[in-house]
């Protein structure tokens, strides 16, 4: 039996630091061409005034962008915009600055593929976990416990990703899950959506249980609104 105390989504929602915020703003200016390739960035003191932050925050923001491939530091000369800006940018950083709708679209595509692969490759243990989190989600929805419902929803999909037995696919999907809880908490006022989609989730689980890849794919799409 899968323990009800077990949870997978705890602490997966990162909080942006001040340095992250400054890095995002600088990165946006680079991408929009405000700072052009090989152009020198303003000195630290000017950046501090512009963003109302301290020296350590500016230095950390610059370090983030250097590691992401947006900037290069030339000792004794200054900090410059790198050629091929962002080529080494980590995916989680790219997702953070992306249009939220674009992120949602890609996540939905991944979910449908994950459901299809999970139906083919799932184990009995995967089914037990999926049943556990779906039950937990339904109980939370009935009691209108929004945060608990969202946590169980996220855990359900994380297990589904693991059940695909494709490390690349599940690893990629987890990058998209990092922001999901905050987005869902902002989007939903209550658990009505989860109650309305109860049968859809059950049909998705049934498709995975019966190893019916087409059914799992179809009902996952129904949940996300990508299937009529």
C-alpha positions in Angstrom: 0.0 0.0 0.0 1.3 3.4 -0.9 1.6 5.5 2.3 -0.7 8.6 2.5 2.1 10.4 4.2 4.2 10.1 1.1 4.3 13.1 -1.2 6.3 14.0 -4.3 5.5 17.7 -4.8 6.9 19.0 -1.5 9.3 21.9 -2.0 9.3 21.7 -5.8 8.1 25.3 -6.2 11.2 27.6 -6.3 11.0 31.2 -5.1 12.8 33.8 -7.3 15.6 35.6 -5.5 16.3 39.3 -6.0 19.3 38.3 -8.1 17.1 36.2 -10.3 14.7 39.1 -10.8 17.6 41.4 -11.8 19.1 38.7 -14.1 15.7 38.3 -15.8 15.4 42.0 -16.4 18.9 42.2 -17.9 18.3 39.1 -19.9 15.1 40.7 -21.3 17.1 43.8 -22.4 19.7 41.6 -24.1 17.1 39.6 -26.0 15.3 42.8 -27.1 18.5 44.3 -28.3 18.7 47.1 -25.8 22.2 45.7 -25.0 23.8 44.4 -28.2 26.4 41.7 -28.9 29.8 42.7 -27.6 28.3 45.9 -26.0 29.6 46.6 -22.5 27.1 46.6 -19.7 26.8 49.6 -17.4 29.1 49.6 -14.4 27.9 48.0 -11.1 27.1 51.3 -9.5 24.7 52.3 -12.4 23.0 48.9 -12.3 22.6 49.2 -8.6 20.8 52.5 -9.0 18.7 51.3 -11.9 17.3 48.3 -10.1 17.5 49.6 -6.5 19.6 46.7 -5.3 23.0 46.2 -3.6 26.3 45.3 -5.1 26.1 41.6 -4.1 22.8 41.3 -5.9 24.1 42.8 -9.1 27.2 40.5 -9.0 25.1 37.5 -8.4 22.7 38.5 -11.3 25.7 38.9 -13.6 27.1 35.5 -12.5 23.7 33.9 -13.4 23.9 35.4 -16.9 27.5 34.5 -17.4 26.7 30.9 -16.5 23.7 31.0 -18.9 25.9 32.2 -21.8 24.4 35.7 -22.0 27.4 37.6 -20.7 31.2 37.4 -20.4 33.4 39.1 -17.9 36.8 40.5 -19.1 38.9 41.2 -16.0 39.9 44.8 -15.6 37.7 45.9 -18.6 34.1 45.1 -17.9 31.1 42.8 -18.6 30.0 42.3 -22.2 27.1 40.7 -24.0 28.2 37.4 -25.4 27.8 36.2 -29.0 25.2 33.5 -29.3 23.5 34.8 -26.2 21.7 32.2 -24.2 23.0 29.1 -26.1 24.0 27.6 -22.7 20.9 28.9 -20.9 19.5 26.2 -18.6 16.0 25.0 -19.5 14.5 26.1 -16.2 15.8 29.6 -16.8 14.3 29.6 -20.3 11.0 28.4 -19.0 10.9 31.1 -16.3 11.2 33.9 -18.9 8.9 32.3 -21.5 5.3 33.3 -22.2 3.2 31.4 -19.7 0.8 30.2 -22.4 3.7 28.8 -24.5 4.9 26.9 -21.4 1.4 25.5 -20.8 1.1 24.4 -24.5 4.4 22.5 -24.3 3.5 20.9 -21.0 0.2 19.7 -22.3 2.0 18.1 -25.3 4.4 16.4 -23.0 1.6 15.1 -20.7 -0.2 13.5 -23.6 3.0 11.7 -24.7 3.7 10.7 -21.1 0.2 9.2 -20.7 0.7 7.2 -23.9 4.1 5.8 -22.8 2.9 5.2 -19.3 0.1 3.0 -20.6 2.7 0.9 -22.4 5.4 0.7 -19.7 3.7 1.1 -16.3 4.2 -1.4 -13.5 1.8 -2.6 -10.8 3.6 -0.3 -8.3 3.0 2.7 -10.7 -0.7 1.8 -10.7 -0.9 1.7 -6.9 0.7 5.2 -6.7 -1.6 6.6 -9.4 -4.7 5.3 -7.6 -3.4 6.7 -4.3 -2.9 10.2 -5.6 -6.1 10.2 -7.7 -8.1 9.2 -4.6 -6.3 11.9 -2.6 -7.1 14.4 -5.3 -10.8 13.5 -5.4 -11.2 13.6 -1.6 -9.6 17.1 -1.5 -11.8 18.3 -4.4 -14.9 17.1 -2.5 -13.8 19.0 0.6 -12.9 22.1 -1.5 -9.3 21.9 -0.2 -7.7 23.6 -3.2 -4.0 23.4 -2.3 -4.2 19.7 -1.3 -6.1 19.0 -4.5 -3.4 20.7 -6.6 -0.6 18.9 -4.7 -2.3 15.5 -5.4 -2.8 16.5 -9.1 0.9 17.3 -9.4 1.9 14.1 -7.7 -0.4 12.1 -10.0 1.3 13.5 -13.1 4.8 13.1 -11.6 4.0 9.4 -11.1 2.6 9.2 -14.6 5.9 10.6 -15.9 7.9 8.1 -14.0 5.7 5.3 -15.3 6.6 6.2 -18.9 10.0 4.7 -18.1 11.6 7.3 -20.3 14.2 9.3 -18.2 14.6 12.0 -20.8 10.8 12.5 -21.1 10.1 12.5 -17.4 13.2 14.7 -16.6 12.0 17.2 -19.2 8.5 17.2 -17.9 9.7 17.8 -14.3 11.3 21.1 -15.5 7.8 22.2 -16.5 6.2 21.2 -13.2 8.3 23.6 -11.1 6.0 26.5 -11.7 2.8 24.6 -11.9 1.5 24.9 -8.4 1.8 28.6 -8.2 0.1 28.9 -11.6 -2.8 26.7 -10.5 -3.2 28.5 -7.2 -3.6 31.7 -9.1 -5.9 30.3 -11.8 -8.4 28.4 -9.6 -10.5 29.9 -6.8 -11.9 26.5 -5.8 -11.9 22.9 -6.8 -14.8 23.0 -9.3 -12.5 22.2 -12.2 -11.2 19.1 -10.6 -14.7 17.9 -9.7 -15.9 18.5 -13.3 -12.9 16.5 -14.7 -13.2 13.6 -12.2 -14.4 11.1 -14.9 -11.7 12.3 -17.3 -9.0 11.5 -14.7 -10.6 8.1 -14.0 -10.7 7.3 -17.7 -7.0 8.3 -18.1 -6.1 6.0 -15.2 -8.2 3.2 -16.7 -6.3 3.6 -20.0 -3.0 3.3 -18.2 -4.3 0.3 -16.2 -5.5 -1.6 -19.3 -2.3 -0.6 -21.1 -4.4 1.1 -23.7 -2.1 3.8 -25.0 -4.6 5.4 -27.3 -7.2 5.7 -24.6 -4.7 7.2 -22.1 -3.5 9.7 -24.7 -7.1 10.7 -25.6 -8.3 11.3 -22.0 -5.2 13.1 -21.1 -5.9 15.4 -24.0 -9.5 15.8 -22.8 -8.3 17.0 -19.4 -6.0 19.6 -20.9 -8.7 20.7 -23.4 -6.6 19.6 -26.4 -9.2 17.0 -27.4 -12.9 17.5 -28.2 
